Every structure is written in C-alpha cells, then in structure tokens.
Amino acid sequence: RRDIPTSYHLAVVLDDALQGISHVVRGQDLCAATGVQRLLQELLGLPQPRYLHHRLILGPDGRKLSKSFKDTGLAALREAGMSPQDVRRLLEFD
C-alpha cells in the first residue's frame, strides 16, 4: 500500500521473523503489501512465511469487517462454536 511508510513494512517483517511466524492470513486488500514485505525479507535474509489472502468479508451494510471497527473476530467465532473448518469455509479456503 502506498499510504503505509516503509518503516511499517520493516517492523512487520522483523516482528514476524522474531516471533517465528510461519503463515500470514489476511484480506485481499493487503495483497500488494505482501510483495514489499517479501522483498524486505529476501534482502535481510529473513525467513518468508506462507501468505494466504482471503476474499473480504462484508457486513450487512456492505462494509468490510475490521478489527478497527470492533467487528467480530476469530475469538468470538470460536466462542460461538465455529470450528476451524467452519472458518476455512467462511473464508473460502476449502
């Protein structure tokens, strides 16, 4: 994303490497950021996680669901009884 400074991407790739992140799952709206982050990982000799981009999940009003707006997250879905397989189906990963 052009509106995000390089320092953000640098912080993300360093945090992911230090935490041993192996998979990154995020919405298709962040797909462009993946290229920048993979380039930084390669230049810095850091491991590259596997990236998965899902379709955006929209609420009844057509707005994308977002943690920023306190929309339902994975923890709430688990508490509601959804299995990992249910979530994968919701994100169209199956």
C-alpha positions in Angstrom: 0.0 0.0 0.0 1.3 3.4 -0.9 -0.1 5.1 2.1 2.0 2.9 4.5 5.6 4.0 5.1 8.5 1.6 4.6 9.2 1.7 8.3 5.9 -0.1 8.9 6.8 -2.9 6.5 10.3 -3.2 8.0 8.8 -3.5 11.5 6.3 -6.2 10.3 8.9 -8.4 8.7 11.2 -8.1 11.7 8.4 -8.9 14.1 7.3 -11.9 12.1 10.9 -13.2 11.9 11.5 -12.8 15.7 8.1 -14.4 16.5 8.7 -17.3 14.1 5.6 -16.6 12.1 5.1 -19.3 9.5 1.7 -18.3 8.0 0.2 -14.9 7.4 -3.6 -14.9 6.6 -5.1 -11.6 5.6 -7.6 -10.0 3.3 -7.1 -9.5 -0.4 -7.0 -5.7 0.2 -3.5 -6.2 1.7 -2.2 -8.3 -1.2 0.0 -5.5 -2.5 1.8 -5.2 0.8 3.0 -8.8 0.5 5.4 -8.0 -2.3 7.1 -5.3 -0.3 7.4 -7.5 2.7 8.7 -10.5 0.8 11.4 -8.2 -0.9 12.5 -6.9 2.6 12.6 -10.5 3.9 14.8 -11.5 1.0 17.1 -8.5 1.3 17.5 -9.0 5.0 17.9 -12.8 4.8 14.8 -13.5 6.8 12.5 -16.5 6.6 9.4 -16.0 4.4 6.1 -17.1 5.8 3.4 -18.6 3.7 0.9 -15.9 2.7 -2.8 -16.6 2.2 -5.2 -13.9 1.1 -8.9 -14.4 1.5 -11.8 -12.6 0.0 -13.0 -9.6 2.0 -15.8 -10.5 4.4 -18.5 -7.9 4.3 -21.1 -7.0 6.9 -24.8 -6.5 6.1 -24.1 -2.8 5.3 -21.5 -3.8 2.6 -18.6 -2.5 4.7 -15.6 -4.9 5.1 -15.4 -6.4 8.6 -12.5 -5.0 10.5 -10.9 -5.2 14.0 -10.6 -1.4 13.8 -14.4 -1.2 14.0 -14.6 -3.9 16.7 -16.3 -6.3 14.3 -16.5 -10.0 15.1 -13.0 -11.6 15.2 -11.8 -15.2 15.4 -12.0 -15.4 19.2 -15.7 -14.6 19.0 -16.3 -17.1 16.3 -14.6 -19.8 18.4 -16.7 -18.8 21.4 -19.8 -19.1 19.2 -18.9 -22.7 18.5 -17.3 -22.4 15.0 -14.7 -25.0 14.2 -11.5 -24.2 12.3 -13.1 -26.0 9.3 -16.2 -23.7 9.5 -13.9 -20.6 9.4 -12.0 -22.0 6.4 -15.3 -22.5 4.6 -16.3 -18.9 5.5 -13.1 -17.6 4.0 -13.5 -19.9 1.0 -10.2 -21.7 1.7 -11.8 -25.1 1.1 
